[in-house]
Amino acid sequence: MVAIINVDECIGCGTCVDECPSEAISMNDENIAVVDAEECVDCGACVDVCPTEAITME
């Protein structure tokens, strides 16, 4: 499994970036979260902190 960002729901707050223990999430030029699937460790920390529920594990 890997974290998937719903770009229509992401508000660019960066909370997921701060909480990700494997540093797998960054913000793109449009201030939308992007997940590096190779670095994601399937912990779900980002899902728990996203204020708009824009992240799911798939």
Predicted model as a PDB file, atoms N, CA, C, CB and O in Angstrom, pLDDT in the B-factor column:
MODEL        1                                                                  
ATOM      1  N   MET A   1       0.842  -1.191   0.000  1.00 93.00           N  
ATOM      2  CA  MET A   1       0.000   0.000   0.000  1.00 93.00           C  
ATOM      3  C   MET A   1       0.881   1.247   0.000  1.00 93.00           C  
ATOM      4  CB  MET A   1      -0.955   0.002   1.223  1.00 93.00           C  
ATOM      5  O   MET A   1       2.045   1.226   0.401  1.00 93.00           O  
ATOM      6  N   VAL A   2       0.273   2.323  -0.465  1.00 96.00           N  
ATOM      7  CA  VAL A   2       0.994   3.591  -0.531  1.00 96.00           C  
ATOM      8  C   VAL A   2      -0.009   4.726  -0.345  1.00 96.00           C  
ATOM      9  CB  VAL A   2       1.764   3.738  -1.885  1.00 96.00           C  
ATOM     10  O   VAL A   2      -1.187   4.582  -0.671  1.00 96.00           O  
ATOM     11  N   ALA A   3       0.462   5.843   0.176  1.00 98.00           N  
ATOM     12  CA  ALA A   3      -0.400   7.012   0.353  1.00 98.00           C  
ATOM     13  C   ALA A   3      -0.731   7.619  -1.005  1.00 98.00           C  
ATOM     14  CB  ALA A   3       0.277   8.064   1.266  1.00 98.00           C  
ATOM     15  O   ALA A   3       0.145   7.803  -1.850  1.00 98.00           O  
ATOM     16  N   ILE A   4      -1.999   7.922  -1.196  1.00 98.00           N  
ATOM     17  CA  ILE A   4      -2.479   8.553  -2.429  1.00 98.00           C  
ATOM     18  C   ILE A   4      -3.101   9.899  -2.060  1.00 98.00           C  
ATOM     19  CB  ILE A   4      -3.518   7.634  -3.182  1.00 98.00           C  
ATOM     20  O   ILE A   4      -3.941   9.978  -1.163  1.00 98.00           O  
ATOM     21  N   ILE A   5      -2.684  10.949  -2.757  1.00 98.00           N  
ATOM     22  CA  ILE A   5      -3.191  12.297  -2.510  1.00 98.00           C  
ATOM     23  C   ILE A   5      -4.304  12.627  -3.498  1.00 98.00           C  
ATOM     24  CB  ILE A   5      -2.052  13.336  -2.614  1.00 98.00           C  
ATOM     25  O   ILE A   5      -4.122  12.495  -4.708  1.00 98.00           O  
ATOM     26  N   ASN A   6      -5.449  13.053  -2.990  1.00 98.00           N  
ATOM     27  CA  ASN A   6      -6.522  13.563  -3.843  1.00 98.00           C  
ATOM     28  C   ASN A   6      -6.215  15.048  -4.070  1.00 98.00           C  
ATOM     29  CB  ASN A   6      -7.969  13.345  -3.185  1.00 98.00           C  
ATOM     30  O   ASN A   6      -6.423  15.874  -3.181  1.00 98.00           O  
ATOM     31  N   VAL A   7      -5.723  15.374  -5.256  1.00 97.00           N  
ATOM     32  CA  VAL A   7      -5.273  16.744  -5.529  1.00 97.00           C  
ATOM     33  C   VAL A   7      -6.404  17.764  -5.472  1.00 97.00           C  
ATOM     34  CB  VAL A   7      -4.612  16.806  -6.886  1.00 97.00           C  
ATOM     35  O   VAL A   7      -6.162  18.953  -5.263  1.00 97.00           O  
ATOM     36  N   ASP A   8      -7.629  17.306  -5.655  1.00 97.00           N  
ATOM     37  CA  ASP A   8      -8.759  18.229  -5.571  1.00 97.00           C  
ATOM     38  C   ASP A   8      -9.085  18.606  -4.127  1.00 97.00           C  
ATOM     39  CB  ASP A   8      -9.982  17.615  -6.233  1.00 97.00           C  
ATOM     40  O   ASP A   8      -9.716  19.633  -3.877  1.00 97.00           O  
ATOM     41  N   GLU A   9      -8.657  17.776  -3.182  1.00 98.00           N  
ATOM     42  CA  GLU A   9      -8.938  18.031  -1.770  1.00 98.00           C  
ATOM     43  C   GLU A   9      -7.750  18.632  -1.013  1.00 98.00           C  
ATOM     44  CB  GLU A   9      -9.359  16.748  -1.102  1.00 98.00           C  
ATOM     45  O   GLU A   9      -7.938  19.251   0.035  1.00 98.00           O  
ATOM     46  N   CYS A  10      -6.537  18.458  -1.527  1.00 98.00           N  
ATOM     47  CA  CYS A  10      -5.330  18.947  -0.850  1.00 98.00           C  
ATOM     48  C   CYS A  10      -5.324  20.472  -0.843  1.00 98.00           C  
ATOM     49  CB  CYS A  10      -4.048  18.402  -1.541  1.00 98.00           C  
ATOM     50  O   CYS A  10      -5.476  21.109  -1.885  1.00 98.00           O  
ATOM     51  N   ILE A  11      -5.145  21.054   0.355  1.00 98.00           N  
ATOM     52  CA  ILE A  11      -5.115  22.517   0.491  1.00 98.00           C  
ATOM     53  C   ILE A  11      -3.689  23.063   0.632  1.00 98.00           C  
ATOM     54  CB  ILE A  11      -5.946  22.941   1.699  1.00 98.00           C  
ATOM     55  O   ILE A  11      -3.494  24.268   0.794  1.00 98.00           O  
ATOM     56  N   GLY A  12      -2.712  22.185   0.569  1.00 98.00           N  
ATOM     57  CA  GLY A  12      -1.320  22.621   0.600  1.00 98.00           C  
ATOM     58  C   GLY A  12      -0.830  23.077   1.958  1.00 98.00           C  
ATOM     59  O   GLY A  12       0.069  23.914   2.042  1.00 98.00           O  
ATOM     60  N   CYS A  13      -1.402  22.542   3.021  1.00 98.00           N  
ATOM     61  CA  CYS A  13      -1.008  22.992   4.368  1.00 98.00           C  
ATOM     62  C   CYS A  13       0.355  22.457   4.799  1.00 98.00           C  
ATOM     63  CB  CYS A  13      -2.053  22.567   5.379  1.00 98.00           C  
ATOM     64  O   CYS A  13       1.023  23.074   5.629  1.00 98.00           O  
ATOM     65  N   GLY A  14       0.780  21.309   4.243  1.00 98.00           N  
ATOM     66  CA  GLY A  14       2.085  20.749   4.564  1.00 98.00           C  
ATOM     67  C   GLY A  14       2.141  19.916   5.831  1.00 98.00           C  
ATOM     68  O   GLY A  14       3.215  19.457   6.219  1.00 98.00           O  
ATOM     69  N   THR A  15       1.019  19.715   6.476  1.00 98.00           N  
ATOM     70  CA  THR A  15       1.005  18.927   7.706  1.00 98.00           C  
ATOM     71  C   THR A  15       1.504  17.514   7.461  1.00 98.00           C  
ATOM     72  CB  THR A  15      -0.398  18.887   8.297  1.00 98.00           C  
ATOM     73  O   THR A  15       2.236  16.962   8.282  1.00 98.00           O  
ATOM     74  N   CYS A  16       1.117  16.928   6.343  1.00 98.00           N  
ATOM     75  CA  CYS A  16       1.548  15.563   6.018  1.00 98.00           C  
ATOM     76  C   CYS A  16       3.064  15.487   5.822  1.00 98.00           C  
ATOM     77  CB  CYS A  16       0.830  15.067   4.752  1.00 98.00           C  
ATOM     78  O   CYS A  16       3.700  14.503   6.200  1.00 98.00           O  
ATOM     79  N   VAL A  17       3.631  16.534   5.228  1.00 98.00           N  
ATOM     80  CA  VAL A  17       5.079  16.580   5.016  1.00 98.00           C  
ATOM     81  C   VAL A  17       5.793  16.553   6.363  1.00 98.00           C  
ATOM     82  CB  VAL A  17       5.482  17.846   4.208  1.00 98.00           C  
ATOM     83  O   VAL A  17       6.773  15.830   6.539  1.00 98.00           O  
ATOM     84  N   ASP A  18       5.301  17.338   7.303  1.00 98.00           N  
ATOM     85  CA  ASP A  18       5.906  17.407   8.633  1.00 98.00           C  
ATOM     86  C   ASP A  18       5.767  16.104   9.410  1.00 98.00           C  
ATOM     87  CB  ASP A  18       5.285  18.532   9.422  1.00 98.00           C  
ATOM     88  O   ASP A  18       6.647  15.765  10.202  1.00 98.00           O  
ATOM     89  N   GLU A  19       4.683  15.370   9.200  1.00 97.00           N  
ATOM     90  CA  GLU A  19       4.407  14.154   9.969  1.00 97.00           C  
ATOM     91  C   GLU A  19       4.998  12.886   9.369  1.00 97.00           C  
ATOM     92  CB  GLU A  19       2.938  13.981  10.107  1.00 97.00           C  
ATOM     93  O   GLU A  19       5.132  11.885  10.074  1.00 97.00           O  
ATOM     94  N   CYS A  20       5.350  12.899   8.103  1.00 98.00           N  
ATOM     95  CA  CYS A  20       5.830  11.681   7.449  1.00 98.00           C  
ATOM     96  C   CYS A  20       7.198  11.261   8.000  1.00 98.00           C  
ATOM     97  CB  CYS A  20       5.915  11.893   5.926  1.00 98.00           C  
ATOM     98  O   CYS A  20       8.178  11.988   7.839  1.00 98.00           O  
ATOM     99  N   PRO A  21       7.271  10.087   8.650  1.00 98.00           N  
ATOM    100  CA  PRO A  21       8.545   9.660   9.243  1.00 98.00           C  
ATOM    101  C   PRO A  21       9.595   9.233   8.217  1.00 98.00           C  
ATOM    102  CB  PRO A  21       8.298   8.523  10.189  1.00 98.00           C  
ATOM    103  O   PRO A  21      10.785   9.205   8.529  1.00 98.00           O  
ATOM    104  N   SER A  22       9.169   8.901   7.000  1.00 98.00           N  
ATOM    105  CA  SER A  22      10.123   8.469   5.985  1.00 98.00           C  
ATOM    106  C   SER A  22      10.436   9.563   4.966  1.00 98.00           C  
ATOM    107  CB  SER A  22       9.594   7.250   5.273  1.00 98.00           C  
ATOM    108  O   SER A  22      11.121   9.318   3.972  1.00 98.00           O  
ATOM    109  N   GLU A  23       9.928  10.774   5.221  1.00 98.00           N  
ATOM    110  CA  GLU A  23      10.156  11.915   4.321  1.00 98.00           C  
ATOM    111  C   GLU A  23       9.758  11.591   2.885  1.00 98.00           C  
ATOM    112  CB  GLU A  23      11.625  12.338   4.365  1.00 98.00           C  
ATOM    113  O   GLU A  23      10.425  12.000   1.935  1.00 98.00           O  
ATOM    114  N   ALA A  24       8.652  10.844   2.740  1.00 98.00           N  
ATOM    115  CA  ALA A  24       8.185  10.432   1.413  1.00 98.00           C  
ATOM    116  C   ALA A  24       7.267  11.451   0.758  1.00 98.00           C  
ATOM    117  CB  ALA A  24       7.471   9.116   1.510  1.00 98.00           C  
ATOM    118  O   ALA A  24       6.927  11.314  -0.417  1.00 98.00           O  
ATOM    119  N   ILE A  25       6.860  12.479   1.511  1.00 98.00           N  
ATOM    120  CA  ILE A  25       5.925  13.472   0.964  1.00 98.00           C  
ATOM    121  C   ILE A  25       6.615  14.820   0.844  1.00 98.00           C  
ATOM    122  CB  ILE A  25       4.660  13.593   1.853  1.00 98.00           C  
ATOM    123  O   ILE A  25       7.315  15.263   1.755  1.00 98.00           O  
ATOM    124  N   SER A  26       6.407  15.457  -0.287  1.00 98.00           N  
ATOM    125  CA  SER A  26       6.918  16.809  -0.519  1.00 98.00           C  
ATOM    126  C   SER A  26       5.812  17.627  -1.163  1.00 98.00           C  
ATOM    127  CB  SER A  26       8.202  16.792  -1.419  1.00 98.00           C  
ATOM    128  O   SER A  26       4.765  17.096  -1.535  1.00 98.00           O  
ATOM    129  N   MET A  27       6.052  18.909  -1.289  1.00 98.00           N  
ATOM    130  CA  MET A  27       5.081  19.793  -1.934  1.00 98.00           C  
ATOM    131  C   MET A  27       5.600  20.139  -3.328  1.00 98.00           C  
ATOM    132  CB  MET A  27       4.836  21.091  -1.083  1.00 98.00           C  
ATOM    133  O   MET A  27       6.780  20.447  -3.498  1.00 98.00           O  
ATOM    134  N   ASN A  28       4.710  20.088  -4.330  1.00 98.00           N  
ATOM    135  CA  ASN A  28       5.121  20.432  -5.690  1.00 98.00           C  
ATOM    136  C   ASN A  28       5.030  21.946  -5.916  1.00 98.00           C  
ATOM    137  CB  ASN A  28       4.248  19.684  -6.720  1.00 98.00           C  
ATOM    138  O   ASN A  28       4.716  22.700  -4.995  1.00 98.00           O  
ATOM    139  N   ASP A  29       5.305  22.372  -7.129  1.00 97.00           N  
ATOM    140  CA  ASP A  29       5.303  23.801  -7.458  1.00 97.00           C  
ATOM    141  C   ASP A  29       3.929  24.450  -7.306  1.00 97.00           C  
ATOM    142  CB  ASP A  29       5.794  23.998  -8.872  1.00 97.00           C  
ATOM    143  O   ASP A  29       3.818  25.669  -7.175  1.00 97.00           O  
ATOM    144  N   GLU A  30       2.881  23.618  -7.326  1.00 96.00           N  
ATOM    145  CA  GLU A  30       1.518  24.127  -7.173  1.00 96.00           C  
ATOM    146  C   GLU A  30       1.047  24.039  -5.721  1.00 96.00           C  
ATOM    147  CB  GLU A  30       0.559  23.353  -8.080  1.00 96.00           C  
ATOM    148  O   GLU A  30      -0.133  24.234  -5.432  1.00 96.00           O  
ATOM    149  N   ASN A  31       1.991  23.741  -4.800  1.00 97.00           N  
ATOM    150  CA  ASN A  31       1.716  23.617  -3.370  1.00 97.00           C  
ATOM    151  C   ASN A  31       0.733  22.481  -3.065  1.00 97.00           C  
ATOM    152  CB  ASN A  31       1.166  24.931  -2.834  1.00 97.00           C  
ATOM    153  O   ASN A  31      -0.123  22.597  -2.188  1.00 97.00           O  
ATOM    154  N   ILE A  32       0.878  21.397  -3.803  1.00 98.00           N  
ATOM    155  CA  ILE A  32       0.088  20.182  -3.600  1.00 98.00           C  
ATOM    156  C   ILE A  32       1.041  19.073  -3.155  1.00 98.00           C  
ATOM    157  CB  ILE A  32      -0.694  19.773  -4.911  1.00 98.00           C  
ATOM    158  O   ILE A  32       2.145  18.948  -3.686  1.00 98.00           O  
ATOM    159  N   ALA A  33       0.613  18.274  -2.186  1.00 98.00           N  
ATOM    160  CA  ALA A  33       1.446  17.188  -1.688  1.00 98.00           C  
ATOM    161  C   ALA A  33       1.652  16.113  -2.747  1.00 98.00           C  
ATOM    162  CB  ALA A  33       0.826  16.579  -0.440  1.00 98.00           C  
ATOM    163  O   ALA A  33       0.742  15.780  -3.507  1.00 98.00           O  
ATOM    164  N   VAL A  34       2.871  15.580  -2.779  1.00 98.00           N  
ATOM    165  CA  VAL A  34       3.247  14.524  -3.710  1.00 98.00           C  
ATOM    166  C   VAL A  34       3.946  13.434  -2.913  1.00 98.00           C  
ATOM    167  CB  VAL A  34       4.165  15.068  -4.863  1.00 98.00           C  
ATOM    168  O   VAL A  34       4.810  13.722  -2.085  1.00 98.00           O  
ATOM    169  N   VAL A  35       3.570  12.174  -3.163  1.00 98.00           N  
ATOM    170  CA  VAL A  35       4.151  11.044  -2.442  1.00 98.00           C  
ATOM    171  C   VAL A  35       5.164  10.317  -3.319  1.00 98.00           C  
ATOM    172  CB  VAL A  35       3.049  10.072  -1.978  1.00 98.00           C  
ATOM    173  O   VAL A  35       4.884   9.992  -4.473  1.00 98.00           O  
ATOM    174  N   ASP A  36       6.342  10.068  -2.756  1.00 98.00           N  
ATOM    175  CA  ASP A  36       7.341   9.216  -3.406  1.00 98.00           C  
ATOM    176  C   ASP A  36       7.025   7.782  -2.974  1.00 98.00           C  
ATOM    177  CB  ASP A  36       8.836   9.639  -3.017  1.00 98.00           C  
ATOM    178  O   ASP A  36       7.343   7.383  -1.854  1.00 98.00           O  
ATOM    179  N   ALA A  37       6.405   7.018  -3.858  1.00 97.00           N  
ATOM    180  CA  ALA A  37       5.930   5.670  -3.527  1.00 97.00           C  
ATOM    181  C   ALA A  37       7.056   4.748  -3.074  1.00 97.00           C  
ATOM    182  CB  ALA A  37       5.229   5.061  -4.723  1.00 97.00           C  
ATOM    183  O   ALA A  37       6.823   3.830  -2.288  1.00 97.00           O  
ATOM    184  N   GLU A  38       8.264   4.978  -3.557  1.00 97.00           N  
ATOM    185  CA  GLU A  38       9.387   4.133  -3.169  1.00 97.00           C  
ATOM    186  C   GLU A  38       9.827   4.400  -1.728  1.00 97.00           C  
ATOM    187  CB  GLU A  38      10.557   4.352  -4.119  1.00 97.00           C  
ATOM    188  O   GLU A  38      10.407   3.523  -1.088  1.00 97.00           O  
ATOM    189  N   GLU A  39       9.559   5.593  -1.219  1.00 98.00           N  
ATOM    190  CA  GLU A  39       9.951   5.953   0.145  1.00 98.00           C  
ATOM    191  C   GLU A  39       8.838   5.732   1.165  1.00 98.00           C  
ATOM    192  CB  GLU A  39      10.385   7.394   0.185  1.00 98.00           C  
ATOM    193  O   GLU A  39       9.107   5.617   2.361  1.00 98.00           O  
ATOM    194  N   CYS A  40       7.584   5.672   0.699  1.00 98.00           N  
ATOM    195  CA  CYS A  40       6.433   5.507   1.588  1.00 98.00           C  
ATOM    196  C   CYS A  40       6.503   4.151   2.288  1.00 98.00           C  
ATOM    197  CB  CYS A  40       5.106   5.642   0.800  1.00 98.00           C  
ATOM    198  O   CYS A  40       6.699   3.120   1.644  1.00 98.00           O  
ATOM    199  N   VAL A  41       6.337   4.163   3.630  1.00 97.00           N  
ATOM    200  CA  VAL A  41       6.419   2.926   4.420  1.00 97.00           C  
ATOM    201  C   VAL A  41       5.056   2.446   4.903  1.00 97.00           C  
ATOM    202  CB  VAL A  41       7.330   3.133   5.614  1.00 97.00           C  
ATOM    203  O   VAL A  41       4.976   1.587   5.782  1.00 97.00           O  
ATOM    204  N   ASP A  42       3.986   2.991   4.337  1.00 96.00           N  
ATOM    205  CA  ASP A  42       2.631   2.502   4.617  1.00 96.00           C  
ATOM    206  C   ASP A  42       2.238   2.624   6.086  1.00 96.00           C  
ATOM    207  CB  ASP A  42       2.512   1.061   4.190  1.00 96.00           C  
ATOM    208  O   ASP A  42       1.554   1.754   6.625  1.00 96.00           O  
ATOM    209  N   CYS A  43       2.672   3.705   6.733  1.00 97.00           N  
ATOM    210  CA  CYS A  43       2.367   3.851   8.161  1.00 97.00           C  
ATOM    211  C   CYS A  43       1.034   4.542   8.419  1.00 97.00           C  
ATOM    212  CB  CYS A  43       3.467   4.624   8.841  1.00 97.00           C  
ATOM    213  O   CYS A  43       0.425   4.338   9.469  1.00 97.00           O  
ATOM    214  N   GLY A  44       0.573   5.362   7.464  1.00 97.00           N  
ATOM    215  CA  GLY A  44      -0.704   6.046   7.614  1.00 97.00           C  
ATOM    216  C   GLY A  44      -0.669   7.307   8.454  1.00 97.00           C  
ATOM    217  O   GLY A  44      -1.722   7.885   8.724  1.00 97.00           O  
ATOM    218  N   ALA A  45       0.505   7.753   8.876  1.00 98.00           N  
ATOM    219  CA  ALA A  45       0.599   8.972   9.692  1.00 98.00           C  
ATOM    220  C   ALA A  45       0.013  10.172   8.956  1.00 98.00           C  
ATOM    221  CB  ALA A  45       2.062   9.253  10.073  1.00 98.00           C  
ATOM    222  O   ALA A  45      -0.630  11.019   9.576  1.00 98.00           O  
ATOM    223  N   CYS A  46       0.223  10.256   7.666  1.00 98.00           N  
ATOM    224  CA  CYS A  46      -0.287  11.364   6.866  1.00 98.00           C  
ATOM    225  C   CYS A  46      -1.814  11.359   6.811  1.00 98.00           C  
ATOM    226  CB  CYS A  46       0.287  11.301   5.454  1.00 98.00           C  
ATOM    227  O   CYS A  46      -2.453  12.410   6.851  1.00 98.00           O  
ATOM    228  N   VAL A  47      -2.385  10.160   6.718  1.00 98.00           N  
ATOM    229  CA  VAL A  47      -3.843  10.023   6.665  1.00 98.00           C  
ATOM    230  C   VAL A  47      -4.456  10.578   7.947  1.00 98.00           C  
ATOM    231  CB  VAL A  47      -4.255   8.537   6.461  1.00 98.00           C  
ATOM    232  O   VAL A  47      -5.471  11.274   7.913  1.00 98.00           O  
ATOM    233  N   ASP A  48      -3.831  10.263   9.071  1.00 97.00           N  
ATOM    234  CA  ASP A  48      -4.349  10.671  10.374  1.00 97.00           C  
ATOM    235  C   ASP A  48      -4.322  12.182  10.593  1.00 97.00           C  
ATOM    236  CB  ASP A  48      -3.562   9.999  11.459  1.00 97.00           C  
ATOM    237  O   ASP A  48      -5.166  12.709  11.318  1.00 97.00           O  
ATOM    238  N   VAL A  49      -3.369  12.890   9.981  1.00 98.00           N  
ATOM    239  CA  VAL A  49      -3.229  14.326  10.253  1.00 98.00           C  
ATOM    240  C   VAL A  49      -3.812  15.240   9.182  1.00 98.00           C  
ATOM    241  CB  VAL A  49      -1.793  14.653  10.425  1.00 98.00           C  
ATOM    242  O   VAL A  49      -3.915  16.447   9.400  1.00 98.00           O  
ATOM    243  N   CYS A  50      -4.193  14.699   8.040  1.00 98.00           N  
ATOM    244  CA  CYS A  50      -4.701  15.546   6.958  1.00 98.00           C  
ATOM    245  C   CYS A  50      -6.049  16.162   7.346  1.00 98.00           C  
ATOM    246  CB  CYS A  50      -4.842  14.729   5.650  1.00 98.00           C  
ATOM    247  O   CYS A  50      -7.011  15.436   7.596  1.00 98.00           O  
ATOM    248  N   PRO A  51      -6.124  17.501   7.399  1.00 98.00           N  
ATOM    249  CA  PRO A  51      -7.359  18.153   7.838  1.00 98.00           C  
ATOM    250  C   PRO A  51      -8.515  18.051   6.847  1.00 98.00           C  
ATOM    251  CB  PRO A  51      -7.084  19.588   8.111  1.00 98.00           C  
ATOM    252  O   PRO A  51      -9.672  18.240   7.223  1.00 98.00           O  
ATOM    253  N   THR A  52      -8.210  17.752   5.581  1.00 98.00           N  
ATOM    254  CA  THR A  52      -9.284  17.651   4.583  1.00 98.00           C  
ATOM    255  C   THR A  52      -9.529  16.213   4.136  1.00 98.00           C  
ATOM    256  CB  THR A  52      -8.951  18.508   3.373  1.00 98.00           C  
ATOM    257  O   THR A  52     -10.291  15.976   3.199  1.00 98.00           O  
ATOM    258  N   GLU A  53      -8.887  15.251   4.803  1.00 98.00           N  
ATOM    259  CA  GLU A  53      -9.002  13.842   4.442  1.00 98.00           C  
ATOM    260  C   GLU A  53      -8.679  13.588   2.975  1.00 98.00           C  
ATOM    261  CB  GLU A  53     -10.394  13.344   4.748  1.00 98.00           C  
ATOM    262  O   GLU A  53      -9.327  12.779   2.310  1.00 98.00           O  
ATOM    263  N   ALA A  54      -7.661  14.296   2.483  1.00 98.00           N  
ATOM    264  CA  ALA A  54      -7.261  14.191   1.081  1.00 98.00           C  
ATOM    265  C   ALA A  54      -6.328  13.018   0.804  1.00 98.00           C  
ATOM    266  CB  ALA A  54      -6.597  15.464   0.651  1.00 98.00           C  
ATOM    267  O   ALA A  54      -5.965  12.774  -0.347  1.00 98.00           O  
ATOM    268  N   ILE A  55      -5.939  12.291   1.848  1.00 98.00           N  
ATOM    269  CA  ILE A  55      -4.988  11.197   1.689  1.00 98.00           C  
ATOM    270  C   ILE A  55      -5.636   9.876   2.066  1.00 98.00           C  
ATOM    271  CB  ILE A  55      -3.736  11.438   2.539  1.00 98.00           C  
ATOM    272  O   ILE A  55      -6.275   9.753   3.111  1.00 98.00           O  
ATOM    273  N   THR A  56      -5.460   8.900   1.202  1.00 98.00           N  
ATOM    274  CA  THR A  56      -5.918   7.537   1.477  1.00 98.00           C  
ATOM    275  C   THR A  56      -4.757   6.589   1.263  1.00 98.00           C  
ATOM    276  CB  THR A  56      -7.129   7.146   0.574  1.00 98.00           C  
ATOM    277  O   THR A  56      -3.777   6.934   0.603  1.00 98.00           O  
ATOM    278  N   MET A  57      -4.867   5.397   1.822  1.00 97.00           N  
ATOM    279  CA  MET A  57      -3.870   4.357   1.590  1.00 97.00           C  
ATOM    280  C   MET A  57      -4.468   3.360   0.612  1.00 97.00           C  
ATOM    281  CB  MET A  57      -3.438   3.656   2.927  1.00 97.00           C  
ATOM    282  O   MET A  57      -5.530   2.792   0.865  1.00 97.00           O  
ATOM    283  N   GLU A  58      -3.795   3.151  -0.489  1.00 95.00           N  
ATOM    284  CA  GLU A  58      -4.276   2.214  -1.510  1.00 95.00           C  
ATOM    285  C   GLU A  58      -3.184   1.277  -1.930  1.00 95.00           C  
ATOM    286  CB  GLU A  58      -4.811   2.957  -2.722  1.00 95.00           C  
ATOM    287  O   GLU A  58      -3.403   0.416  -2.783  1.00 95.00           O  
TER     288      GLU A  58                                                      
ENDMDL                                                                          
END                                                                             
